[in-house]
Amino acid sequence: MFGMGLLKHGKVLLVSAAIALSAGSAMAEQGATLKTVKERGMLLCGAHPGRYGFAAPDAKGRWVGFEVDLCRAIAAAIFGDGEKVKFVALSSQQRFPAIQSGEVDVLPRNTTATLTRDTALGLNFSPPVFYTGLGFLVRKDAGVKSIEELNGAVICMAPGSTTEQSVARIFAQRNLKYTPIVIENNKELASAYVAGRCDALAKDRDALPGVRVYDAPNPDDHVILDGTYSKEPLALAVRHGDDQWYDIVKWVMYGLMEAEENGISQANADAMLKSGDPYVRDMLGVTGDFGAKLGLDNKWLYSAVKSVGSYKDIYERHFGAGTALPLPRGVNKPWTDGGLLYGLPIK
């Protein structure tokens, strides 16, 4: 009887081992979106038409910015080449129809992940890639020091955005009144504020320095009010219905975070291929088959980091101390440094 128990237990162990072996060697089937992107030979990325530091064409027409680099990282993970991406400029009202219809493959366009967008709009969101919140830009000579002093103010904002909802909520909570001026075009919105059509400009707080530096004739005439008045976790959106594509976008973002946490950068990516750390070697595709599980080359993350760098590289490139728009990282630091960025383990 005792021997039979061992035999039965042995069978269980053999079955478990077989399942583990099968899971370890599984390769993702190519989903519809990845197939389309590969056949096209290019990733289509929805982009903000002009949000300084995040996405905008430079003087030569080349797209640059934090969110631009995230798209290039995805392209590099797929093709081994971060330049195989086309940026499609989208207004705040155009962005959701564009991702829903397949006009673009991925939407990083400073989009806040919310329950309604996740469900009613049929979107899946990557992990948050930038944490920000509502802020207000005002003229220094107005002497406004707090949101309470904006009672009765005219406030400029973009339509179809969480900014509209957040302003309404915050003013209602404080029993304050305001008059909205809603303008779709980003340049026209900034121009309306600068021209004095409104008393304050409401935007994500980390977008306001760009308006102050690039759109106002004299940046020192404008100040950003203290305080952050909403939660705006910015994330990349993809359509419901293609789990493999969602996995690719999600894990490229996690991979950029994990690269920073493990000391991998654009500058040392080649050297780190020779790392003695088995986790780093797995991440970079020297060992393991994690790319195959996504339907990509096993050096998917190496290609992404080699193309645009780790999360830290990307942040410092666009918001570091030596840039025109220096932004302290704050909560956009790794969890190991007191921030909210937490890349899930690649194993």
Secondary structure, DSSP 8 states (H G I E B T S, - for coil): -HHHHHHHHHHHHHHHHHHHHHHHH------HHHHHHHHHTSEEEEE-SSBTTTBEE-TTS-EESHHHHHHHHHHHHHHS-TT-EEEEE--TTTHHHHHHHTSSSBB-SS-B--HHHHHTT-EEE-S-SEEE-EEEEEEGGGT--SGGGGTTEEEEE-TTSHHHHHHHHHHHHTT--EEEEE-SSHHHHHHHHHTTSSSEEEEEGGGHHHIIIIISSSGGGEEE-S---S-EEE--EEETT-HHHHHHHHHHHHHHHHHHHTT--TTTHHHHTT-S-HHHHHHTTSSS-HHHHHTS-TTHHHHHHHHH--HHHHHHHHHSTTSSS----TTSSBGGGTSSB------
